[in-house]
Amino acid sequence: MDSRKFIEIARRVLEGDAQVRERAADEVTDHLGACTPAQASALATLLATAAVSEGRNAALEAELHALVELASTGHVGLDTLSPLREIPLADLPPQLQGYVDDLLEG
C-alpha cells in the first residue's frame, strides 16, 4: 500500500469517532493484500491498542476482525497483539470474547 493510503488509514484507526474507526478497520481488511509486512505489523499494533479502550461493540468487532485478518498474513506476531490482554473479557459479548481468545492463542 502506498504511504499516503497507509497514513490515512492509520489516522482513522485512531479517530475519536467510533464509526470512523469501524470503517477504518474494515478498510484494513479490504487492503490486506496491499500491505507490506511492516505496514501489517504497524496497523495491528494500532488496532490492538485501540481495541483496548474501544467503547462501541461494532467498532471493536471490526477492529478484532481486522486483527484476525492481519494475523493471517504471518506478519503479525503474538507480541504485537499483547495489548488485547488488557481487555476485560467478562465485559464482552461471547462472540467478541471468542475473537480475543483466538487472537491471543495464536
LINZIRA-V955922 format. One record per residue. N is the residue number from 1. RES is the residue in one letter. D_FIRST is the distance of its C-alpha to the first C-alpha in whole Angstrom. Layout:
BEGIN
n:res:d_first
N:RES:D_FIRST
N:RES:D_FIRST
END
This chain:
BEGIN
n:res:d_first
1:M:0
2:D:4
3:S:6
4:R:8
5:K:7
6:F:6
7:I:10
8:E:11
9:I:10
10:A:12
11:R:15
12:R:16
13:V:16
14:L:19
15:E:20
16:G:24
17:D:24
18:A:24
19:Q:23
20:V:20
21:R:19
22:E:20
23:R:17
24:A:14
25:A:15
26:D:15
27:E:12
28:V:10
29:T:12
30:D:11
31:H:8
32:L:9
33:G:8
34:A:5
35:C:5
36:T:7
37:P:10
38:A:11
39:Q:8
40:A:10
41:S:13
42:A:13
43:L:12
44:A:15
45:T:17
46:L:17
47:L:17
48:A:20
49:T:22
50:A:21
51:A:23
52:V:26
53:S:27
54:E:26
55:G:29
56:R:28
57:N:28
58:A:26
59:A:23
60:L:24
61:E:24
62:A:20
63:E:19
64:L:21
65:H:19
66:A:16
67:L:17
68:V:19
69:E:16
70:L:14
71:A:17
72:S:17
73:T:15
74:G:17
75:H:15
76:V:17
77:G:20
78:L:23
79:D:23
80:T:20
81:L:22
82:S:25
83:P:25
84:L:26
85:R:29
86:E:30
87:I:30
88:P:33
89:L:33
90:A:37
91:D:35
92:L:33
93:P:33
94:P:34
95:Q:31
96:L:28
97:Q:31
98:G:30
99:Y:26
100:V:27
101:D:29
102:D:27
103:L:24
104:L:27
105:E:28
106:G:25
END
